Amino acid sequence: MEIPNRSPRELFAVARVAGFLFLLACITMGCSGVGSASQPPDQASRRGSQAAKQQASTGNVVNGVPIPTLGTIADGKVMSEGGAPPEYTFKTLWKKALRAAQKWHGDAYLVRGVGQYINNQGVPSYWFLTFLSPSDQLYRLDMEVDPWGNVSKENIWKGGSQAELRQFRVVYGDTPVPANIVDSDWVVEKALPAAAAQFPMNKTKDPAAVINWDKETKKFVWTYIFFYKSTAQYCGVDLDAQTGKVIKVSRGSGKGP
C-alpha cells in the first residue's frame, strides 16, 4: 500500500479529527479505560448493579407488590395506661424499624414479622422483623423492636454459604409486606373469638402474632399463634392480612412462631 506524503499541518489536522471521533464514540457507546485504569468489578458490585437496574425498571416493585415507604404506611395506635410511657401497635413500630433499616439499604422492605407474647391490645414484648433489599440479593437484616419503638438489636445476616443465605428467600419468599395490611390490635381482636370457639383459652399460653407470606394462598397472612397445653402443640388462627377476615383455625402443629 502506498502511504501518501503529508505535511505536519495535515497530519495534525487528521489527528484532531480522529481524536474527536474517538471521544464521540466513547460518549455515545461508553468506553472503559478512558482517564483511568480498567478494573473488573467484584461480585458485590455486579449484584448491586444488576439489582439497581432491575429496581429502576420495575419502579420499586418486587413480585408485583410496591415496596412500602414511610409515607405509605399508616400510623398505628398508641396504647398506654396510668401515665406509663406509650406503647404502640405494629404499624407504628414497623415505620420506626423501616427508618432504621433504610440506613442499611435505602430500598429495604419488610418481609416477615413476629411479635412474641402479644397482649390483648396487640402489643407484644417485642417484634422480630426481617428486611430484604433489591440492592442486596444475598444478605438480610434482622431487627428487634420493643413496644416503645426502640430498636434493641440489629444483625445483618451473613453466616453460611451463598446457598444457605438464599434459603431464607426459598422458605419465606421475598415479597414485600404490603402497606395496607391490618394492624396488630385488629388481629388479636378478631383472632381471640375464633380461637375461643374451639379452645378453652385458660389452657393456652405464649401467644404470638406473625405476618408472613403464605405459599398456599399466595398472599400475606396474619397468624395468631398460641401453645395449647392439652395437646402440647402450637395452634393458631389465620387472617387475611389485608382484609382482616379469618381464613382458618389450625388445631395443632409442632412448630411455633
N, C-alpha and C positions, 0 to 999 in steps of 0.2 A: 504494500500500500504506500502511495506517495504522500508524504506529510508536507503540506503547504508551508512555505515560509511566511511567518507573521511578525510584524513589528512588536516591540514590547508593549506599545499602547494598545494594539489589537488583542494581544494575549491577556492584558489586564482587564479589558472590557469583557472578553469571553469568560474570564474567571468570575467577574462580578455577576454576570448573568447566571452562571452555573450555581454560584452560591445562593443567589436569590431563589432559584428554582428548588434547590435542596431544602431551604428554610421553609418555603411554601408547602412542600410535601410533608415536612415534619408537623406543621401546624394543622394540615388537613387530615393526615392519617395517623400521626403520632409516631415519634421515633424514640428509641431507647439509646442511652449513651450520649445525649446531647447536653453538654455542660457538666456532666458528672459520670462517674463510672457506673456501668450497668451491673446490678446485683440481682440474683434470683430471689423472689420473695419467699419467706418461710411459710410453713403450713398455716400458722395462725393468721398471717396477713391474707393468705389466699382465702381462708374460711371467712374472714371478716369482709373481704371484698365481695365474695360471692353472696354472702348474706345481705350486704348493703344493697347490691344490685337487685336481689330478689325482693327486699323490703321496698325499695323505691318503685319497683314495677307493680307491686301489689297494694301500695298505698297504706302501709301499716296494717295489713290484714294477714292473718295466719289461719289456714284451713277455712277460709270464708268468714272468719269472725274478726271484726275490727279490734285492734289492741286498745283496751280502755286507757284513758288518760285521767289525770286528776280532775279535769273539768267534766268528764262524762260519768264519773261515779258519784252517785248521790250520797249525801252525808247520812250517817246512821243516827241512832238515838243516844241521848245522854241518860245514863242510869246512875242515880246517886240517892243515898238515904242518910238522914240525920247529919247533914253537913259534911259527909265524907267526900274525899276527892272524887270527881266524876269518873265513872266508868262508861265505856262505850260499846255499842253493838258492832257487829263485824264490819259494816261498810265504812265507818269512820276509821277503824283500825287498819283496814285494807288500804285506804288512802295514805295514812301515815307511813305504813310499811312501803308502799309503792314509791313514795317520795325518797325514802332511803335506798330502795332498790335501784332507782334511776341513777344513783351515783356509781353503781356497778356498770350498768348499760342504760343509756337514755331511752331505749326501746324495750326495757324489761316489762314483763307482764306476769300476772299470777296464773298458775296452772293448777294449784291444789292448796287446800287449807284444812287444817284440823284444829278444832277447839276442844281442849281437854277439860273434863269436869265442868261442863256447862250448866249454869243455873236456869231457873225458870224464866228469867228475863232475857236469856240469850247471851249471857256474858260468861265466858269460861275463865279458868285460871290463867290460860294463855292460849294464843294462836300460834300454831306451827305452820308457816307459809313457805311455799316453794315458787320461785320465779325462774322463768326462762327468758331467752332473748334471741331474736332473729340474727343478731350480730355475733352470737356465740352458739354454734351448733353442738358443742360438746359439754360445756360445764353448766351448772345450775347454782342458784343462790338459795340457801335455806335460811330462814329467819324466824326468830321467836319474838312475839309482841305481847306485852302484858295488857290488862284491861284498861290501863290509863294512857295507852298509846306510846309507851316506851319500848324501843327496840332493844331487847336484852341480849340477844345473840345473833350473830351473822356468820355464815360459813359458805364460802364458795367451794362447792363440792368438786374436788379434783382427784380423789382417790380412785385407783383401779385403772384398768386398761381402757382404751377407747370404746371397745365393745361393751364393757361393763358400765361405762359412763352413759352410753347411749341407751342402755337397757331401761333406764328410768322413763325415757320417752316411749319405749315399746310398751311398758306396763301401764303408765298413766296417761300417755298421749302428750301432745304438745299444743293443744288448742287453748287459746286464752279463755279464762273465766270471763264471760260477758259482763258488761257494766250493769245491765238491767236485771240482775238476779234479786230475789227477795232477801231480806236481811235476816240475821240470826234470831232475832226475837220472834219473827213470824214463824220460823222453822220450829222453834220449841212450842209455840202456841198451837200450831196445827198437828205436830207430831205427838204430843203428850196424850190427847184424847184418843188418837188412833192406836197408840200403844196400850193405853189403859183399857181399851175394849177387848184386848186379847191377853193381857198380862196383869197380874196383881203387882202394882208398881212398888209396893213395900218390899217386894222381893227382887228389886233391881238396884244396881249401883253403877258408879263410874260412867255417868252419861257424857257423851261427846257429840259434836256436830262436825260433819265432813262435807266439804264441797269438792266434787270430783267429777271428771269426765267418765260417763258410763258407756262402755262399749256396746252393751246390749241395746240400749235405747238410742244411742248415738246423740246424747245431749248431756248437759251438766245436771247433776242430781245432788241435792242436799240429802244427807243421811243422818238421822238422829240415832245414835248407837248407844246401847247400854248392855251391861252384863246381867244376865238372868241367872240368879242363884240356883233356882230349882233344877236347871239343866246344865249349869256351869258352862253356858255358851253366850256368845255375843248375839244379840238380836237388834233389830232396827226398823226404822220407818223411812222409806224413800219418798222424797218430794221432788217434783219438777222444780228446778232451781229458778226458772223464770216466771212460772205461773203460780208457784207455791202450792199446787194441788198434790194431795197424797197419791203416790203411784202404787205402792205396795207395802206390806208389813212382812218382814223376814223373821222367821221363828227360830233361827239357830244357825250359828256359824262359829267355827273355832277361831276365827280371825277377828281381832279388834281393830280399832282405828289406826 
